[in-house]
């Protein structure tokens, strides 16, 4: 490993005991990093999606869904698990015009497959675009405009827990 390597797999994957509000298990995994991340990869992402703010160092403990729905504790990868969380934790879909900081945003492909998620932190006053905190795979957390990330933002939905 070179000096530019930032993260490497040091532990075997493990699952946390994680459940929805209804008490059903959520499939998850920590520590799934297989390849180290280099400083150059991070610089490339920062340059490609400028302007963004980097919040954390690379981590294999959690992904975007783990940030959004599991308090940065684990990696949630299965599409069905995200739908389970949205339904069983009583998330309600809201319109973009009604979003507030701490609402969740879920990015979908054209076939309703969940590809990314994040947390609304603000709305850009100039462009009237949501500002999102999200985790980019094994990389880092970033504060970015809705579409200024490696994930397509053509089909997003916003959610809030009301109770």
N, C-alpha and C positions, 0 to 999 in steps of 0.2 A: 504494500500500500504506500502511496506517495503522501507527501505532506499536504497535498491539496484535497485529500479525501476527508470528508466531513462526517460521514455516518457509515457504520458497517453493522451487519447482523451479529449480535453478541449473545442473543438469547433465543431459546426455542419459542415458537408461537404458543400463546396460551389464551384461553377464553375467560372473560370475566363473567360473573353471575350478573346478568343484565336483563331486566324485564320491563315490559310496558306497564302502564298504570293498571291494566286489567290483570297483571300477574303472569303474562305469557313471556316465555324466554325470547330474547333477541340474540340471534346468532352473531358472534363478533370474534375478533382475534387481535391480539397485541403482538408486536414484534415480527412482522412479516417481511421486513427489508431483506432483499437478497443481494442487491448491487449497491456499492457505495455511491454517494453523491459527491460530485466534485464542485469546487468553487466556480469553475468555468460554467458548469450547467446552471448554477444559480445566477451567475452574471448574465448568461444568455437569456434566461427567463425575465430577469429584471429589465434588460434592455428591450426585449421584444414587447413587453406589456407596460412600459413606462407610461404614465407615472403610477407606481404602486408603492406601498409601504410594507416592508418586511417586518413581521411581528416576532417570529420565532426562528430558532435553528431547525434544520431538517430533523424529522422524527419518524420512526416507524411505529410508534405507539398508537397513533390515531390517524384517520383520514378526514376528509371533509364532513362525512356523515357522523363520524365520531365527535368532531368539533360541534356540529350543529345539534345533534340529538343525544350525545352521551358525555357531555362535559369534558371533552378532550381526553377521554380515558381509554378508548379502544377504536379499532378499525371495524366499520360496518360496511360490508361489501355487497350483500345480496339485495336485489331490487325489491323482492317480496318483504324483506325486513323493514325497508323504508316505508312502504305502504302500510305495513302492520303498525309501525310507530305512529304514522300520521293518523290512522284510524283509531287505534286503541289508546293513544294519549290525548285524543279529542282535539287535534288540530283542526281549525276551520280555515278554509281558503278565503283570502281577502283580495280585494282589487289593489293594483299598484298605487292608485291615488290615495288609498287608506293606510298604507304601510307606516309603521313606526319603528324606531330603533328597538332591536331585540326580536322583531319578527323574523321568521325563517323564509329563505328563498330556496326553491328546488328547481334545478335545471333538468329538463327532459329532452330526449331526442324526439323525433317525429312519431315514434311508436309508443310513447308513454313510458319509456325506459328511463329511470333516474340516472343521470350522468354526473351530477354535482349538486352540492348544497352549501349554504352559508347562512350567515346572520346579518341582517340589515343593521348598519351602524349609523346611517345618516342618509340624507339626500343631497346631491350636488345642487347648489343653488343656481349655478349658471346653466347647466345642461338639463336640470330637473331629472337626473338619473340616480337611482339608488346606489349608495356606497355600501359595499359588502365586505365582511370579514369571512374569509374561507381558507381552507387548507388545500394546497395543491399537491395531491398524492403524497409521495414520500418526502416532498420538499418542505415547504414552510407555510406558515400562515401569512396571508397577504390582505391588506386593505386595498380595495380596488373598485373601480366603477363596474357596474353590473356586467358589461360585456368585455371588459378589459382583463381577460383571463384566458387560460387555455381551453375553456369549455364554451360551447355554443350557447348563446343567450337568446336564441330565437323563440324558445318555448319554455318560459319560466312561470312558476306559480308561487304565490306568497301565502304563508300560513301563520296563524296565531293561535295560541292556546288561550281559551277564554275562561277555563275553570281549572 
